Amino acid sequence: MNKKLLQGIRVVDFTWALTGPIATKHLSDLGAEVIKIESRVRLDIQRTGSKFGSFNQHNTGKLAITVNLKNPRGLELIKQLIARSDIVVENFAGGAMEKMGLGYEVLKKLKPDIIMCSSCMQGQTGPFARHPGIGFRLTALSGFNHITGWPDRQPGWIGAYTDFIAPRYIILAIMAALEYRCRTGKGQYLDLSQFEGGVQLMAPLLLDYAVNRWEVNRMGNECPYAAPHNAYRCLGEDRWCAISVFTDEEWKSFCRVIGNPTLFEDPRFATLLARKENEEELDKIVTEWTSSRSAEEVMNAMQAAGVPAGVLQTGEDLMEKDPQLKYRHFFYELEHPEVGKYRTNCGAHFKLSKYEYDLVRAPLLGEHNEYVFKEILGISSAEYDRLVEEGVIY
């Protein structure tokens, strides 16, 4: 069995925060040697939070070095490392790598077949290319916040949603570039806009506007094509189950499950249009039934009858109770020198029949300085000590 799918591939990782690290984390977990470039002056913002925070989640298996890129010698060392590597990934604001002296035109002279991937807010070209930012802003810019929440309230806040969309496109683009290099021997530059990766998920709403000039607004838990369609209170503290009824057959099954088969022919609810017109009253009937049952009981009964339903799971549910996640070993336990044992959901989220996923803890700050500079770049111990003393390696 091939345990390291990307063995032999070296990645120089300039990324920080979420989008970039999530992408390069998967390359590392697939066997690539990912070397994270960091500074002790300006820490990755994920390192500054809780020790159990997202840095340890999204940087598994990487090597970490600290170097002063503002020092000409430090910049030269990184250029030497890039010349010995296959891929460079960064997610700074547009044009930042050029300012550092590490733009693609420079890198391809160091390594003609280098693959460089830039994933900034809105791409490397255009009037907003140089805008810095973070996923919270992109989530709003992409339109997600506008459609999240209730129509009589302000837009909802769903966090840095685009930070978890863009990595999938980064990985796909890098793998495609690797395949292209295998066929042609040529590298290339990948310019990914996180904004565009988010907007494409709004396609149905954009189509509705393009065809009907209809601007979709917030609608809470409602759906134009289903009723009942909501999260319903269940037995216990803050326990809920989502139920969605789209077809007449599902409606008939739903009525049987709640022990009220005559409700199927009630003129207030006999058709989808009628149910939508009387949705508030319908929700009261559903809640009366669900509130005396556990969320799991409601879900199982509905699913057994072919009605879409699911428990609104908490963190405890996901980590301790979900039988599917347990069966597929979704959560891993890792040992970290600073935090001890901890469980993480930073696995592959897919399984390859020819590959075993090997998960290794995230690195400490500068943990692999000696290995990278001495073993990979061939710096002597005396020179290494001098560079540390001079603040080049720090």
DRENLOMAR-591481 format. One line per field, with one value per residue (C-alpha): residue number from 1; residue in one letter; x, y, z negated. Coordinates in steps of 0.2 Angstrom, whole numbers. Layout:
nr (NUM, ...) .
rest (A, ...) .
xx (X, ...) .
yy (Y, ...) .
zz (Z, ...) .
END
This chain:
nr (1, 2, 3, 4, 5, 6, 7, 8, 9, 10, 11, 12, 13, 14, 15, 16, 17, 18, 19, 20, 21, 22, 23, 24, 25, 26, 27, 28, 29, 30, 31, 32, 33, 34, 35, 36, 37, 38, 39, 40, 41, 42, 43, 44, 45, 46, 47, 48, 49, 50, 51, 52, 53, 54, 55, 56, 57, 58, 59, 60, 61, 62, 63, 64, 65, 66, 67, 68, 69, 70, 71, 72, 73, 74, 75, 76, 77, 78, 79, 80, 81, 82, 83, 84, 85, 86, 87, 88, 89, 90, 91, 92, 93, 94, 95, 96, 97, 98, 99, 100, 101, 102, 103, 104, 105, 106, 107, 108, 109, 110, 111, 112, 113, 114, 115, 116, 117, 118, 119, 120, 121, 122, 123, 124, 125, 126, 127, 128, 129, 130, 131, 132, 133, 134, 135, 136, 137, 138, 139, 140, 141, 142, 143, 144, 145, 146, 147, 148, 149, 150, 151, 152, 153, 154, 155, 156, 157, 158, 159, 160, 161, 162, 163, 164, 165, 166, 167, 168, 169, 170, 171, 172, 173, 174, 175, 176, 177, 178, 179, 180, 181, 182, 183, 184, 185, 186, 187, 188, 189, 190, 191, 192, 193, 194, 195, 196, 197, 198, 199, 200, 201, 202, 203, 204, 205, 206, 207, 208, 209, 210, 211, 212, 213, 214, 215, 216, 217, 218, 219, 220, 221, 222, 223, 224, 225, 226, 227, 228, 229, 230, 231, 232, 233, 234, 235, 236, 237, 238, 239, 240, 241, 242, 243, 244, 245, 246, 247, 248, 249, 250, 251, 252, 253, 254, 255, 256, 257, 258, 259, 260, 261, 262, 263, 264, 265, 266, 267, 268, 269, 270, 271, 272, 273, 274, 275, 276, 277, 278, 279, 280, 281, 282, 283, 284, 285, 286, 287, 288, 289, 290, 291, 292, 293, 294, 295, 296, 297, 298, 299, 300, 301, 302, 303, 304, 305, 306, 307, 308, 309, 310, 311, 312, 313, 314, 315, 316, 317, 318, 319, 320, 321, 322, 323, 324, 325, 326, 327, 328, 329, 330, 331, 332, 333, 334, 335, 336, 337, 338, 339, 340, 341, 342, 343, 344, 345, 346, 347, 348, 349, 350, 351, 352, 353, 354, 355, 356, 357, 358, 359, 360, 361, 362, 363, 364, 365, 366, 367, 368, 369, 370, 371, 372, 373, 374, 375, 376, 377, 378, 379, 380, 381, 382, 383, 384, 385, 386, 387, 388, 389, 390, 391, 392, 393, 394) .
rest (M, N, K, K, L, L, Q, G, I, R, V, V, D, F, T, W, A, L, T, G, P, I, A, T, K, H, L, S, D, L, G, A, E, V, I, K, I, E, S, R, V, R, L, D, I, Q, R, T, G, S, K, F, G, S, F, N, Q, H, N, T, G, K, L, A, I, T, V, N, L, K, N, P, R, G, L, E, L, I, K, Q, L, I, A, R, S, D, I, V, V, E, N, F, A, G, G, A, M, E, K, M, G, L, G, Y, E, V, L, K, K, L, K, P, D, I, I, M, C, S, S, C, M, Q, G, Q, T, G, P, F, A, R, H, P, G, I, G, F, R, L, T, A, L, S, G, F, N, H, I, T, G, W, P, D, R, Q, P, G, W, I, G, A, Y, T, D, F, I, A, P, R, Y, I, I, L, A, I, M, A, A, L, E, Y, R, C, R, T, G, K, G, Q, Y, L, D, L, S, Q, F, E, G, G, V, Q, L, M, A, P, L, L, L, D, Y, A, V, N, R, W, E, V, N, R, M, G, N, E, C, P, Y, A, A, P, H, N, A, Y, R, C, L, G, E, D, R, W, C, A, I, S, V, F, T, D, E, E, W, K, S, F, C, R, V, I, G, N, P, T, L, F, E, D, P, R, F, A, T, L, L, A, R, K, E, N, E, E, E, L, D, K, I, V, T, E, W, T, S, S, R, S, A, E, E, V, M, N, A, M, Q, A, A, G, V, P, A, G, V, L, Q, T, G, E, D, L, M, E, K, D, P, Q, L, K, Y, R, H, F, F, Y, E, L, E, H, P, E, V, G, K, Y, R, T, N, C, G, A, H, F, K, L, S, K, Y, E, Y, D, L, V, R, A, P, L, L, G, E, H, N, E, Y, V, F, K, E, I, L, G, I, S, S, A, E, Y, D, R, L, V, E, E, G, V, I, Y) .
xx (0, 7, 6, 13, 4, 14, 30, 45, 35, 42, 31, 37, 22, 20, 2, -6, -23, -35, -37, -19, -15, -30, -25, -6, -11, -19, -4, 6, -6, -5, 14, 21, 35, 27, 39, 30, 39, 36, 42, 44, 40, 23, 15, 2, -14, -19, -4, -10, -26, -30, -17, -31, -36, -36, -17, -15, -30, -24, -5, -4, 12, 21, 39, 41, 55, 58, 68, 69, 64, 68, 86, 95, 103, 86, 78, 93, 91, 72, 77, 89, 75, 63, 76, 75, 56, 41, 27, 26, 9, 5, -11, -5, -14, -12, 6, 14, 26, 32, 36, 46, 56, 48, 36, 33, 45, 59, 54, 54, 72, 76, 67, 60, 47, 41, 22, 17, -1, -7, -24, -28, -45, -50, -36, -20, -27, -41, -46, -47, -33, -22, -36, -31, -44, -50, -63, -77, -77, -77, -92, -101, -95, -100, -118, -119, -123, -137, -147, -143, -156, -174, -182, -187, -169, -152, -141, -134, -116, -109, -90, -76, -86, -76, -60, -67, -72, -56, -44, -53, -50, -32, -29, -38, -28, -11, -15, -19, -3, 7, -1, 3, 21, 22, 16, 26, 40, 33, 28, 15, 7, -10, -20, -35, -48, -56, -70, -74, -74, -87, -98, -100, -110, -123, -126, -145, -148, -138, -148, -165, -159, -153, -169, -182, -174, -179, -167, -168, -168, -167, -181, -176, -179, -192, -191, -202, -203, -206, -218, -215, -197, -190, -180, -192, -190, -188, -187, -173, -163, -160, -163, -170, -173, -174, -188, -191, -206, -206, -217, -235, -228, -217, -232, -242, -228, -226, -244, -243, -227, -235, -251, -263, -266, -282, -271, -265, -283, -286, -289, -277, -263, -268, -256, -239, -247, -260, -246, -236, -251, -254, -236, -237, -251, -243, -227, -237, -244, -227, -219, -233, -228, -209, -208, -212, -199, -180, -172, -165, -182, -189, -175, -176, -195, -195, -180, -188, -203, -193, -195, -179, -174, -159, -154, -146, -130, -120, -101, -104, -115, -102, -88, -96, -112, -113, -112, -107, -92, -86, -87, -77, -64, -67, -59, -40, -31, -14, 0, 6, 21, 12, -6, -4, -17, -31, -44, -45, -56, -42, -42, -44, -63, -61, -53, -42, -41, -23, -17, -18, -20, -5, -9, 6, 4, 7, 24, 31, 37, 54, 54, 63, 76, 91, 84, 79, 94, 107, 101, 91, 102, 118, 123, 137, 134, 146, 136, 120, 125, 131, 114, 105, 116, 113, 94, 93, 86, 76) .
yy (0, 17, 26, 43, 49, 65, 58, 67, 84, 98, 113, 130, 137, 156, 155, 160, 162, 148, 147, 144, 133, 122, 119, 115, 104, 92, 92, 88, 74, 66, 65, 81, 89, 106, 119, 133, 150, 160, 176, 178, 197, 194, 178, 168, 174, 156, 154, 169, 161, 146, 132, 120, 132, 131, 132, 114, 109, 116, 114, 95, 86, 102, 107, 125, 137, 155, 167, 186, 190, 208, 203, 200, 184, 178, 181, 172, 157, 156, 157, 143, 133, 137, 131, 114, 113, 110, 121, 138, 143, 160, 169, 187, 202, 204, 209, 206, 192, 204, 217, 204, 200, 183, 185, 171, 179, 178, 161, 153, 159, 150, 134, 134, 121, 128, 129, 144, 146, 163, 164, 181, 190, 194, 188, 196, 207, 220, 236, 227, 215, 224, 224, 215, 206, 191, 178, 187, 201, 190, 180, 196, 202, 185, 188, 174, 186, 194, 178, 172, 176, 182, 194, 206, 206, 212, 200, 185, 182, 165, 169, 166, 154, 157, 152, 134, 135, 141, 127, 115, 125, 127, 109, 105, 118, 112, 94, 99, 109, 94, 83, 95, 96, 77, 77, 93, 96, 114, 123, 137, 151, 149, 164, 160, 173, 167, 179, 171, 154, 160, 169, 153, 145, 159, 152, 148, 165, 174, 164, 169, 187, 185, 177, 185, 200, 193, 197, 184, 190, 182, 169, 161, 142, 143, 135, 140, 122, 113, 113, 109, 115, 121, 116, 110, 110, 92, 85, 91, 107, 116, 100, 102, 92, 98, 91, 95, 89, 92, 80, 74, 56, 63, 73, 57, 48, 63, 62, 44, 46, 59, 48, 60, 52, 63, 78, 73, 78, 93, 107, 119, 107, 95, 104, 112, 129, 127, 121, 137, 148, 140, 137, 145, 134, 119, 123, 123, 106, 99, 106, 99, 82, 84, 93, 77, 66, 66, 74, 57, 48, 61, 59, 40, 39, 52, 44, 27, 33, 42, 59, 70, 74, 77, 81, 98, 91, 100, 98, 85, 75, 76, 70, 58, 52, 52, 33, 37, 48, 35, 21, 30, 37, 55, 61, 58, 59, 67, 71, 88, 94, 110, 104, 85, 74, 82, 76, 84, 83, 87, 71, 70, 69, 56, 39, 32, 13, 14, 26, 27, 44, 48, 62, 70, 85, 103, 110, 122, 139, 136, 118, 112, 126, 115, 102, 113, 125, 112, 96, 103, 119, 112, 126, 121, 122, 137, 147, 142, 148, 164, 167, 164, 177, 189, 187, 180, 163, 167) .
zz (0, 5, -12, -6, 10, 12, 5, 13, 16, 6, 2, -4, -14, -17, -21, -38, -46, -39, -20, -15, -30, -28, -10, -13, -28, -17, -5, -21, -27, -9, -11, -5, -15, -19, -26, -35, -34, -50, -59, -77, -75, -67, -72, -62, -70, -73, -85, -96, -101, -113, -112, -107, -93, -75, -72, -79, -68, -52, -52, -55, -48, -43, -47, -54, -52, -58, -47, -45, -27, -29, -30, -13, -20, -26, -9, 0, -12, -7, 11, 9, 1, 15, 28, 20, 19, 30, 24, 16, 8, 1, -4, -7, 0, 19, 24, 7, 13, 27, 14, 4, 19, 21, 36, 48, 61, 48, 42, 60, 62, 47, 52, 70, 66, 49, 46, 37, 30, 24, 15, 9, 6, 24, 35, 41, 55, 55, 46, 29, 31, 17, 4, -12, -22, -31, -28, -38, -26, -11, -18, -18, -1, 7, 2, -12, -26, -16, -15, -32, -46, -47, -36, -50, -57, -52, -41, -51, -54, -49, -52, -39, -28, -13, -22, -21, -3, 5, -1, 9, 25, 20, 18, 34, 44, 36, 40, 58, 59, 53, 66, 80, 74, 74, 93, 99, 86, 85, 69, 69, 58, 50, 46, 35, 29, 13, 17, 33, 25, 13, 26, 37, 22, 24, 42, 39, 32, 46, 59, 51, 52, 70, 76, 65, 58, 41, 27, 14, -4, -22, -25, -41, -41, -27, -10, 4, 10, -7, -22, -36, -35, -51, -66, -79, -98, -106, -123, -134, -136, -119, -109, -91, -76, -58, -47, -28, -19, 0, 8, 6, 2, -11, -19, -19, -28, -40, -45, -49, -59, -71, -72, -63, -46, -44, -43, -26, -19, -30, -17, -27, -23, -9, 4, 3, 7, -7, -19, -15, -18, -35, -39, -56, -62, -54, -64, -80, -77, -73, -88, -99, -93, -94, -111, -120, -111, -110, -95, -91, -92, -80, -68, -68, -66, -52, -42, -44, -35, -21, -28, -28, -46, -57, -74, -77, -84, -97, -99, -112, -100, -86, -97, -109, -102, -83, -77, -59, -64, -77, -64, -51, -64, -60, -76, -79, -95, -94, -107, -107, -118, -124, -126, -129, -121, -111, -99, -82, -67, -55, -45, -26, -25, -12, -10, 3, 6, 10, -4, -23, -30, -42, -54, -63, -76, -71, -73, -87, -82, -73, -78, -62, -60, -62, -50, -36, -36, -40, -32, -17, -13, -19, -31, -43, -62, -64, -51, -58, -75, -67, -58, -74, -83, -69, -70, -52, -59, -74) .
END
